[in-house]
Amino acid sequence: MNIEKRLLMLHVLLGASRVAFCGEWKASVVKSVDALVTSCVVLPCSFSHPKETLPSSRLRGIWHHKTQRNQRVYHQDETTVLANFRGRTRLLGHLGQGNCSLEVTEIKDYDNGPFCFRIELAPTEGDMDSPDKFSFVEDCVELKMLPGPPKPTLTHAKTAYEGRPYIVICSVTYTCPTHTPSLTWSRGNADDITTVIKEIHAGHWEVQSILIIIPEAKDDHKDVTCGASFYGRMSSSDNFTLFVKRTENHHHIIIPAAVAVGSIVLFGGICLLMVKKYKKRIVELQNQSSIRKRLSGLGRRTRPIPLEQTCANQRQDIQSRLGPSTSGVGQKFRKPPPPKCQPSSCSYKPDLSDADDYENTADLNVYTNF
């Protein structure tokens, strides 16, 4: 009896030590993850064990449904995986480093889970014990199906200023870090865009696209659009209207003022030239009027003698020179013909030096009566 009791006590102690040893295997799995239908999802998972470092070759990871372990969604041997999951699942990382994350692609609307992780440790050579197997059914993950992709979120200032850098941030969340969504802009180029990727919490990541532009006046009231393209040919977009405020300067005051001053100076110069021109013309007209007055006064002082009066004066002068005849009584005289007065000789004056010759000729024309 003593030997049997001792063997029984040893068996109990070995069983208790195995139970205590098994209780040190732990796993950490996200409870819930959003999954975009037709896209992909990564289920973050990590585990730890009390043994020394184990090679990945001795570890075998398995994912299965919570209620039925034989309904496997991932196994190294794909023949043991459910038909609708074959070729769509794979482990990420290395089991030897405690990474048991699972990637599922081409998400179906019925791939909701919950899914649990199981680890199997193969025995070493010479170890006759069965392999260690641990299922972490208390830490399973459930998928929330998204029928459509999330819209990007735009972060920006309300007003942009002309000529100043303007920053716009486009961000979108996703649950498949192996296939990061691509963000594109309706304007700008690669040099204006910066991309940042970060994990916001377990199972959810965020990609940010930072756009820096220098807005111009022509960009006012124009739309800026950010588009997101997800794995599985799913896309979404969002936009906003850009309001550009012109830089405060004095151009809008100086330019109209300069135009007004220039117009005034030009108009004043034209008026001044016209005034000078008219003043000069007035002086010329005044000078012409003065000359006319002077010529009119000179004409009155040198007014010509009428033709009839000139001819009568010439006759009287000739008769006074001849005088009465004293040669005898009853003599008859033939009067000399009066000088012809031509219009062009109105100012004719007889030459007094020829008076004697004219008198001798007159005496020859006297007729005596015998």
VOGU-3710 file (C-alpha; in Angstrom, 3 decimals, decimal comma):
1> mniekrllml> 0,000/0,000/0,000  2,716/2,362/0,767  4,157/1,974/-2,724  0,758/2,499/-4,373  0,114/5,608/-2,292  3,493/7,007/-3,235  2,874/6,401/-6,955  -0,555/8,030/-6,662  0,865/11,076/-4,945  3,549/11,377/-7,651
11> hvllgasrva> 0,923/11,249/-10,398  -1,119/13,940/-8,717  1,916/16,187/-8,370  2,854/15,696/-12,027  -0,691/16,498/-13,111  -0,767/19,598/-10,955  2,578/20,742/-12,332  1,295/20,224/-15,910  -1,836/22,254/-15,162  0,244/25,019/-13,607
21> fcgewkasvv> 2,580/24,923/-16,584  -0,291/25,085/-19,072  -1,848/28,088/-17,390  1,081/30,301/-18,367  0,315/30,292/-22,128  -1,470/33,528/-22,976  -2,839/35,177/-26,117  -3,938/38,735/-26,904  -6,520/39,215/-29,638  -8,606/42,256/-30,596
31> ksvdalvtsc> -12,246/41,651/-29,710  -13,795/43,449/-32,690  -12,512/44,711/-36,042  -14,264/46,529/-38,910  -14,017/44,691/-42,226  -14,800/46,237/-45,621  -16,648/43,808/-47,872  -14,609/42,803/-50,970  -11,496/44,299/-49,346  -9,197/42,775/-46,713
41> vvlpcsfshp> -8,709/42,776/-42,940  -5,905/41,926/-40,548  -6,731/40,398/-37,157  -3,983/41,447/-34,724  -2,856/38,596/-32,471  0,078/37,891/-30,164  0,841/35,112/-27,682  3,406/34,254/-25,029  4,612/31,023/-23,404  6,776/30,120/-20,384
51> ketlpssrlr> 9,283/28,089/-22,334  12,554/29,361/-23,640  12,676/30,705/-27,165  10,904/28,335/-29,524  11,655/28,096/-33,247  8,820/28,637/-35,684  9,385/25,155/-37,043  8,118/23,658/-33,746  5,030/25,844/-33,620  1,866/25,456/-35,643
61> giwhhktqrn> -0,801/28,159/-35,649  -4,467/27,470/-36,332  -7,508/29,741/-36,623  -10,960/28,228/-36,236  -14,548/29,080/-35,390  -15,168/29,534/-31,686  -17,789/26,855/-31,268  -16,328/24,240/-33,619  -12,579/23,711/-33,692  -12,747/21,529/-36,761
71> qrvyhqdett> -14,111/24,441/-38,823  -10,763/25,951/-39,569  -10,291/29,219/-41,425  -6,504/28,854/-41,463  -4,119/25,915/-41,208  -0,739/25,147/-42,628  -2,368/22,269/-44,434  -4,971/23,956/-46,659  -6,819/20,689/-47,183  -8,094/20,995/-43,618
81> vlanfrgrtr> -9,408/24,556/-44,168  -13,047/25,325/-44,990  -13,550/25,560/-48,748  -14,766/29,167/-48,713  -11,589/30,306/-46,886  -9,001/28,487/-48,941  -6,507/30,864/-50,568  -7,901/33,842/-48,667  -6,088/33,556/-45,319  -2,467/33,644/-44,210
91> llghlgqgnc> -0,443/34,244/-41,056  1,642/37,410/-40,794  4,980/37,527/-39,028  6,648/34,604/-37,278  5,159/32,360/-34,609  8,609/32,066/-33,016  8,356/35,804/-32,262  4,859/35,449/-30,773  3,058/36,972/-33,772  -0,155/35,134/-34,695
101> slevteikdy> -1,880/37,895/-36,747  -4,176/36,665/-39,511  -4,908/38,337/-42,862  -8,191/37,652/-44,634  -8,719/38,931/-48,199  -11,805/39,215/-50,415  -14,035/39,653/-47,393  -17,516/38,169/-47,737  -20,483/39,550/-45,899  -20,783/36,268/-43,929
111> dngpfcfrie> -17,148/36,215/-42,711  -18,180/37,633/-39,377  -16,751/34,985/-37,001  -16,010/34,898/-34,141  -12,579/33,368/-34,814  -10,147/32,015/-32,208  -6,446/31,179/-32,265  -4,909/27,814/-31,356  -1,247/26,946/-30,957  0,349/23,519/-31,113
121> laptegdmds> 3,873/22,757/-29,932  5,436/19,726/-31,608  7,512/17,393/-29,320  11,233/17,143/-29,730  13,048/13,983/-30,710  13,024/11,437/-27,889  10,011/13,137/-26,243  7,303/10,518/-26,127  4,661/12,861/-24,773  1,898/14,171/-27,031
131> pdkfsfvedc> 2,362/17,717/-28,389  1,165/20,677/-26,314  -2,016/22,244/-27,684  -3,596/25,433/-26,452  -6,811/27,038/-27,729  -7,514/30,572/-26,610  -11,302/30,376/-26,844  -11,668/33,114/-24,285  -9,911/35,597/-26,599  -11,668/35,540/-29,964
141> velkmlpgpp> -12,303/38,247/-32,552  -15,538/39,169/-34,297  -15,790/41,084/-37,594  -18,115/44,042/-38,233  -19,006/44,123/-41,908  -18,859/47,463/-43,759  -20,861/47,408/-47,014  -19,210/50,614/-48,258  -15,846/52,311/-47,748  -15,508/55,139/-45,217
151> kptlthakta> -15,306/58,676/-46,573  -12,085/60,607/-46,139  -11,988/63,332/-43,502  -10,749/66,750/-44,614  -9,077/69,075/-42,127  -8,294/72,628/-43,220  -8,577/76,276/-42,280  -11,809/78,022/-43,202  -10,125/80,772/-45,217  -7,019/80,730/-47,402
161> yegrpyivic> -4,906/83,825/-48,033  -3,508/84,673/-51,419  0,203/83,983/-51,684  0,441/82,184/-48,332  0,920/78,404/-47,791  -2,369/76,628/-47,206  -2,441/73,160/-45,597  -5,162/70,557/-46,157  -5,107/67,135/-44,452  -7,049/64,212/-45,914
171> svtytcptht> -7,296/61,154/-43,667  -9,093/57,829/-43,776  -9,162/54,797/-41,438  -8,722/51,200/-42,544  -8,176/47,723/-41,050  -5,879/46,146/-43,608  -2,334/47,482/-43,100  -0,944/45,135/-45,745  -2,897/47,079/-48,403  -2,913/50,739/-47,453
181> psltwsrgna> -5,550/52,891/-49,234  -4,267/55,314/-51,846  -5,188/59,005/-51,409  -5,261/61,362/-54,391  -5,958/65,096/-54,828  -7,713/67,085/-57,520  -4,833/69,558/-57,558  -1,179/69,783/-56,588  1,693/67,482/-57,496  3,864/64,911/-55,744
191> ddittvikei> 6,171/67,598/-54,326  3,225/69,230/-52,542  1,982/66,023/-50,836  3,234/64,201/-47,733  1,852/60,807/-46,603  1,772/59,671/-42,963  0,621/56,229/-41,715  -0,076/55,461/-38,064  -1,968/52,973/-35,917  -4,711/54,763/-34,018
201> haghwevqsi> -5,631/51,710/-31,884  -5,373/47,939/-32,060  -6,681/46,679/-35,393  -7,305/50,159/-36,858  -4,873/52,304/-38,848  -5,053/55,741/-40,392  -3,377/57,157/-43,480  -2,993/60,914/-43,864  -2,201/62,866/-47,000  -0,995/66,405/-46,300
211> liiipeakdd> -1,341/68,869/-49,172  0,431/72,250/-49,112  -0,570/74,751/-51,801  -0,062/78,451/-52,508  -3,544/79,698/-53,442  -4,068/82,433/-56,002  -6,956/84,815/-56,563  -8,267/82,613/-59,393  -8,604/79,672/-56,951  -11,369/81,422/-55,026
221> hkdvtcgasf> -14,627/79,402/-54,825  -13,058/76,357/-56,469  -13,487/72,812/-55,128  -10,658/70,719/-53,723  -11,324/66,962/-53,774  -9,581/64,100/-51,979  -10,229/60,545/-53,163  -9,478/57,246/-51,373  -8,984/53,949/-53,237  -9,197/50,733/-51,180
231> ygrmsssdnf> -8,012/47,234/-51,906  -10,759/45,360/-53,729  -11,694/48,179/-56,115  -13,632/50,196/-53,562  -13,342/53,994/-53,450  -14,782/57,098/-51,823  -14,124/60,838/-51,866  -14,917/64,135/-50,202  -14,398/67,762/-51,180  -14,724/71,340/-49,978
241> tlfvkrtenh> -14,886/74,813/-51,504  -11,757/76,933/-51,232  -12,289/80,528/-50,141  -9,302/82,709/-50,973  -8,923/86,105/-49,342  -6,749/88,565/-51,181  -3,680/89,787/-49,352  -4,379/93,140/-47,766  -2,328/95,792/-49,551  -2,740/99,309/-50,878
251> hhiiipaava> -2,769/98,366/-54,527  -6,531/98,647/-54,729  -6,187/102,223/-53,408  -2,957/103,351/-55,074  -3,846/102,208/-58,584  -7,259/103,975/-58,814  -5,766/107,077/-57,163  -2,860/107,104/-59,612  -5,264/106,732/-62,528  -7,409/109,588/-61,223
261> vgsivlfggi> -4,398/111,858/-60,670  -3,030/111,021/-64,105  -6,388/111,797/-65,694  -6,585/115,119/-63,862  -3,036/116,085/-64,885  -3,676/115,119/-68,500  -6,982/116,998/-68,618  -5,400/120,020/-66,944  -2,500/120,012/-69,420  -4,910/119,875/-72,356
271> cllmvkkykk> -6,941/122,740/-70,901  -3,780/124,799/-70,325  -2,639/124,316/-73,904  -6,066/125,315/-75,207  -6,084/128,437/-73,026  -2,626/129,449/-74,270  -3,660/128,833/-77,858  -6,798/130,940/-77,547  -4,921/133,730/-75,761  -2,402/133,837/-78,596
281> rivelqnqss> -5,218/133,944/-81,141  -6,913/136,768/-79,276  -3,650/138,780/-79,279  -3,246/138,194/-83,017  -6,809/139,355/-83,657  -6,236/142,451/-81,518  -3,047/143,278/-83,466  -4,862/142,863/-86,797  -7,641/145,172/-85,619  -5,110/147,836/-84,580
291> irkrlsglgr> -3,403/147,679/-87,998  -6,753/148,096/-89,773  -7,578/151,143/-87,692  -4,231/152,742/-88,531  -4,650/152,074/-92,250  -8,186/153,490/-92,164  -6,938/156,749/-90,594  -4,149/157,095/-93,150  -6,620/156,605/-96,024  -8,806/159,447/-94,747
301> rtrpipleqt> -5,788/161,816/-94,672  -4,715/160,989/-98,284  -8,123/160,892/-99,939  -7,736/161,488/-103,785  -9,282/164,584/-105,552  -12,215/163,803/-107,879  -11,431/163,728/-111,621  -13,865/166,539/-112,627  -12,412/168,926/-110,100  -8,871/168,175/-111,246
311> canqrqdiqs> -9,703/168,861/-114,920  -11,503/172,171/-114,103  -8,511/173,347/-112,121  -6,210/172,573/-115,042  -8,391/174,614/-117,484  -8,475/177,571/-115,163  -4,731/177,467/-114,797  -4,164/177,410/-118,579  -6,569/180,349/-119,210  -4,931/182,389/-116,517
321> rlgpstsgvg> -1,611/181,839/-118,156  -2,810/182,901/-121,686  -4,578/186,087/-120,566  -6,626/188,470/-122,952  -5,309/189,237/-126,537  -4,055/192,908/-127,308  -3,297/192,688/-131,044  -6,483/194,450/-132,251  -10,168/194,846/-131,983  -12,439/192,335/-133,252
331> qkfrkppppk> -9,893/189,650/-133,159  -11,228/186,233/-132,710  -9,376/183,581/-130,888  -9,561/179,918/-131,384  -9,469/178,295/-128,035  -6,942/175,569/-127,725  -8,354/172,227/-127,174  -8,546/171,361/-123,528  -6,137/168,694/-122,330  -7,508/165,276/-122,278
341> cqpsscsykp> -7,881/163,951/-118,826  -7,455/160,251/-118,664  -8,548/158,359/-115,638  -4,974/157,293/-115,121  -3,774/160,953/-115,179  -6,018/162,413/-112,539  -3,082/163,944/-110,802  -1,718/165,563/-113,973  0,036/168,910/-113,480  1,149/171,072/-116,526
351> dlsdaddyen> 4,819/171,819/-116,883  5,239/175,536/-116,298  8,473/175,623/-118,221  6,616/175,028/-121,521  4,121/177,856/-121,080  5,872/180,213/-123,504  5,956/177,729/-126,332  2,278/177,081/-125,836  1,481/180,827/-125,999  3,402/181,258/-129,315
361> tadlnvytnf> 1,449/178,459/-130,806  -1,755/180,096/-129,721  -0,821/183,320/-131,497  -0,465/181,450/-134,757  -4,107/180,417/-134,561  -5,455/183,968/-134,366  -7,487/185,048/-137,416  -7,670/188,768/-138,414  -10,606/190,269/-140,422  -9,529/192,497/-143,154
//
